[in-house]
Amino acid sequence: MIAVYPGSFDPITLGHLDIIERGCRLFERVIVAVLKNPQKTPLFTVQKRMEQIQACTQHLPNVEIDSFNGLTVHYARIRQAQVLLRGLRVLSDFEHELQMAHTNNSLSTEIETVFLATSNEYSFLSSSLVKEIAKLGGSVNHLVPKSVVLDLD
């Protein structure tokens, strides 16, 4: 079974990596799909984000990194994926993610959304938080892979 784990990953965090690693134990292949979102102004280019993800997932033989624009379910269908993989941190994530899961199901009933609850140590973590801490000169060593720490310096 193929799962697509979509997101902006700007930058990838240890919380994202936790979901990817756990997803790899559940699915034959996990496609980490970087969304090209014209409504956001990312810190890193799509290409750089893909390089960051590649660098920290080399130990996972069943991971593929790609990028896309448009609807996630359309991308998943093109990639012949049966599952959209999503991580849940807090209650507000659940509300948004459940709404998206229902919307995606209304667009494509053959693709299921599977939620993984984040590990406790990453339940507060977001890319936005990482960027804010780094911008203000704080250490993010415990929040992102080492290669991303270097990119944020």
N, C-alpha and C positions, 0 to 999 in steps of 0.2 A: 504494500500500500504506500502511496506517495502522499506526503504532506507538504503544504506550502506554509511557511512561517513568514507572513508579510509584515513590513514595518518600515519606518524611516531609518532607524538605527543610526541616529546622528548625535553622538556616536553609539556604537555597540557597548553595552554594559555587561558586567558580570551576571546581572539578572537575565539579560537576553541569552547569554552563553549558557546559563543554567537551563533555560527552556529548550535551547537547541540540543544540548547534550541529553537531556531526558527524552526529548522527542526522538532522538536517534535510537534510543532503546525501544521505542514503541513502533516505529515505522521503518519500512525498508529504505526509504529515501526521504530526506528533509531538504526541501528547496528553500533557502533563506532568500527571500525576494525583497529587494530594496525598492521602495516606492519612490518614483519620481513625482513629487507633489509640487505642482506649480504654485500652490497657495502658501507654501512655507518657504522661508529663507534659511536653508541649512548652513551649518558651520562648515561641513565638509561636502565635497562633490560626491555624486553618486559613485563615481569610479573609486574615489578614496575610501568611501564607506565599504564598498565591496572588497577592496584590498585589506581593510582592517578586519573584516569578517573572515576573509580567507586566512589571514595570518593567525587568528586565534581558534580556527576550527580545523587546522591541518591534521590533528589527531583523530578526526572523525571521518572515516572512509565513506560514509553514506550521506555526506552533506554536499550540496551544490549551492553555489551563490549565483544569483541572477538579479536583474532589475526589470522593472515594468512600470507602465503607466496605465491609467484607466481603471476599470473595475477589477477588483481582486478575483471575483468568481470567473470573470472572462479569462484572466491570466491562468487561474487554476485549471480551467477546462482545457485551454491550449496545452498546458503542461501535463495533462491527463492525471491530475491529482484528484484524490477522493476526499481529502481532508484539508481544512484550514486550521492551522495550529495557532492558538492564542494563549498568552499568559495573563493571569489575573493577580493583581497585587492587593487591591483594597476594594471596598464595596462600590465606590464610584466607578472603578474599572468594570465591575460586573454589570452595572446598569448600561453603560455605553456598549460593552462587548455583547451583551445579550441583544440589544437593539440591532447591532450590526449583524449578529448571527441570524436573527429573524429576517432582516432585510436581504442578506445573502441567500438565505433559503428560499425567499420569495422569487429571487432571480435565477436560482439554480438548485433544484431540489436534490440533485444527485451528489452535491458536495456538502459534507457535514462539517460543522465547526467543533473542534475538540479544545477544551480549556484545560490548561495546567495551572494549578495554583503555584505561585512563586514560592521558592524556599524562604523560610522565615528571615534569613539574614539579608534578603534582597527586597523585602516587602515595601520598603520606603523608596526604592531606587528608581530613578527615571533619567533619561538622557538630558532632559531640561535641567534637572538638579545638578548633574555632572557638569554641564556647561557653565552653570551659574557659579559653582564652587571653583572651577578652574579659572574663570574670568576674574574672580575676586582673590585669586592667589592661594587658594586652599589646596590641600593634597587630595587627589582622586585615586591614589595608588590602590586603595582597597575597594574601588568601585568599578574600575574598567580594566581590561587586559593591559599588560605592560606596553604593548605596541601602541595602544591608544593614548596611554599616559605621555609617551614621547611626542605624539602628534598634537597633544593639547598644550605642551610646553611652549 
